[in-house]
Amino acid sequence: MLRATTLAAYPHGFTGREHGDFRPPTGAAGRMLARLGLPGPFIAATQVHGNRVVSAPFDGDMPEADAVQSRLPGTCVAVRVADCVPILLAGPDRVAAVHAGWRGTAADIVRHAVWALGGPGQLRAAIGPSIRGCCYEVGDEVIAAIGAVTPRDGWLAGRRVDLAKANAAILADLGVDAEIVGPCTHCSPDYWSHRRDGAGAGRQVGAIGLPL
């Protein structure tokens, strides 16, 4: 399981294919909690490629959202991905997991998550394995939508977009340093990739919790 040095003080990790398929329903969530040393629960929302941020635990049904935050020690918040960007945020008493595909990036999801956590302050960030600029060629409308919210700091090369670098640029603009870990999911057979494998692709997760 991949971990980031920036989040060394927090139970966290980014999974690959070897850790199981996290599409719900799945037993992989229990194994994730055990690896992180957290009692749980394991909490993820129904992701819709938007910019809504919700707080765990939930009342009632699982909400539609693309970022989940928590201030409860022991609770694990997570996002499921298969090319989209998993982003983990952590502060002294708060953590969040963020799902950012191109639509979420264009909707400024990571900026919404930072402010939902109270602002940049002492936040730290890690960005996990996702499809990278080597493999992600897009149309003009996608480039324009991302460019409307993202400082132009190395995320665009011709028609190839690096969503990890785009979100890192947004975080840097807010004053939050982000560590990017892991390979391109499309290039590496060790990760699920929706663009490479199609609709049958499994899901890996980025997950984080506050230590007990």
DABEL-V228923 format. One record per residue. N is the residue number from 1. RES is the residue in one letter. PHI is phi in radians with two decimals (* if undefined). D_FIRST is the distance of its C-alpha to the first C-alpha in Angstrom with 1 decimal. Layout:
N	RES	PHI	D_FIRST
N	RES	PHI	D_FIRST
This chain:
1	M	*	0.0
2	L	-1.39	3.8
3	R	-2.29	6.5
4	A	-1.95	10.2
5	T	-1.14	13.1
6	T	-1.11	15.3
7	L	-1.96	13.7
8	A	-1.03	13.3
9	A	-1.41	15.9
10	Y	-2.10	14.2
11	P	-1.15	11.7
12	H	-2.77	9.3
13	G	3.11	6.0
14	F	-2.09	5.8
15	T	-1.54	5.2
16	G	-2.23	7.0
17	R	-1.02	10.1
18	E	-1.12	8.9
19	H	-1.61	7.8
20	G	1.88	11.3
21	D	-1.67	13.7
22	F	-1.69	14.0
23	R	-1.14	17.5
24	P	-1.29	19.8
25	P	-1.38	21.0
26	T	-2.61	17.9
27	G	-1.53	16.9
28	A	-1.15	13.2
29	A	-1.07	13.7
30	G	-1.10	14.8
31	R	-1.16	11.8
32	M	-1.12	9.7
33	L	-1.04	12.5
34	A	-1.11	12.5
35	R	-1.13	8.9
36	L	-1.50	10.1
37	G	1.24	13.5
38	L	-1.95	15.4
39	P	-1.30	18.4
40	G	1.71	18.2
41	P	-1.34	19.4
42	F	-1.62	16.7
43	I	-2.18	18.7
44	A	-2.42	18.6
45	A	-1.71	21.8
46	T	-1.45	23.5
47	Q	-1.45	22.6
48	V	-2.30	25.8
49	H	1.10	25.2
50	G	-2.04	27.2
51	N	-2.32	27.1
52	R	-1.44	27.5
53	V	-2.01	25.6
54	V	-2.15	25.9
55	S	-1.84	25.4
56	A	-1.68	23.8
57	P	-1.40	25.1
58	F	-1.62	27.1
59	D	-1.71	30.7
60	G	1.48	31.4
61	D	-1.19	29.6
62	M	-1.09	26.3
63	P	-1.38	27.4
64	E	-1.52	27.0
65	A	-2.93	25.0
66	D	-2.12	22.3
67	A	-2.64	21.2
68	V	-2.18	20.8
69	Q	-2.01	21.5
70	S	-2.63	21.9
71	R	-2.09	23.7
72	L	-1.76	23.2
73	P	-0.99	21.3
74	G	1.62	18.9
75	T	-1.39	18.7
76	C	-1.89	15.5
77	V	-1.79	16.2
78	A	-2.59	14.3
79	V	-2.22	15.1
80	R	-1.79	14.7
81	V	-2.49	14.8
82	A	-2.68	15.6
83	D	2.22	16.8
84	C	-1.12	17.7
85	V	-1.61	16.2
86	P	-1.60	13.8
87	I	-2.14	15.1
88	L	-1.96	14.4
89	L	-2.09	17.5
90	A	-2.58	18.4
91	G	-2.24	21.8
92	P	-0.99	23.4
93	D	-2.39	23.9
94	R	-2.75	22.2
95	V	-2.44	18.9
96	A	-2.65	18.5
97	A	-2.04	16.3
98	V	-2.21	18.0
99	H	-1.89	18.3
100	A	-2.31	20.2
101	G	-1.46	21.6
102	W	-1.19	24.8
103	R	-1.18	26.9
104	G	-1.15	24.9
105	T	-1.08	24.8
106	A	-1.14	28.6
107	A	-1.47	29.1
108	D	1.16	27.6
109	I	-1.03	24.9
110	V	-1.21	23.0
111	R	-1.17	26.4
112	H	-1.06	27.3
113	A	-1.16	24.2
114	V	-1.04	24.9
115	W	-1.28	28.4
116	A	-1.13	27.6
117	L	-1.50	25.8
118	G	1.79	29.0
119	G	1.83	28.7
120	P	-1.01	26.9
121	G	0.67	28.0
122	Q	-1.79	25.3
123	L	-1.18	22.4
124	R	-2.11	19.2
125	A	-2.48	17.0
126	A	-2.40	13.8
127	I	-2.06	13.7
128	G	-1.64	10.7
129	P	-1.01	11.1
130	S	-2.78	14.6
131	I	-1.16	17.7
132	R	-1.94	19.3
133	G	-1.06	22.9
134	C	-1.11	23.1
135	C	-2.21	23.0
136	Y	-2.04	24.2
137	E	-1.67	28.0
138	V	-2.34	29.7
139	G	-1.52	33.3
140	D	-1.07	35.4
141	E	-1.17	35.0
142	V	-1.22	31.3
143	I	-1.04	31.7
144	A	-1.13	34.5
145	A	-1.16	32.6
146	I	-1.23	29.6
147	G	-1.10	32.0
148	A	-1.19	34.0
149	V	-2.11	31.3
150	T	-2.07	29.4
151	P	-1.04	30.6
152	R	-1.45	31.0
153	D	-2.11	28.7
154	G	1.46	27.4
155	W	-1.61	25.8
156	L	-2.17	28.6
157	A	-2.38	29.9
158	G	1.14	32.7
159	R	-1.84	31.5
160	R	-1.72	27.8
161	V	-1.94	25.7
162	D	-1.87	22.4
163	L	-1.16	21.3
164	A	-1.10	18.6
165	K	-1.18	21.4
166	A	-1.09	23.8
167	N	-1.23	21.8
168	A	-1.11	21.3
169	A	-1.17	25.0
170	I	-1.11	25.8
171	L	-1.11	23.8
172	A	-1.09	25.6
173	D	-1.08	28.9
174	L	-1.52	28.3
175	G	1.60	27.5
176	V	-1.94	23.8
177	D	-1.35	21.7
178	A	-2.13	18.4
179	E	-1.68	15.7
180	I	-1.71	14.4
181	V	-2.16	11.0
182	G	1.61	10.0
183	P	-1.54	12.7
184	C	-1.23	15.3
185	T	-1.17	14.3
186	H	-1.26	17.9
187	C	-1.32	17.8
188	S	-1.67	14.7
189	P	-1.25	14.9
190	D	-1.42	11.2
191	Y	-2.29	11.4
192	W	-1.23	14.1
193	S	-2.45	17.1
194	H	-1.17	20.1
195	R	-1.16	22.4
196	R	-1.45	21.7
197	D	-1.72	21.4
198	G	1.45	23.8
199	A	-1.11	24.2
200	G	-1.45	22.4
201	A	-1.10	19.0
202	G	-1.32	16.3
203	R	-2.29	14.2
204	Q	-1.74	10.6
205	V	-2.28	10.3
206	G	-1.97	10.0
207	A	-2.43	10.8
208	I	-2.68	12.5
209	G	-2.53	15.2
210	L	-1.43	18.0
211	P	-1.13	17.9
212	L	-1.27	20.7
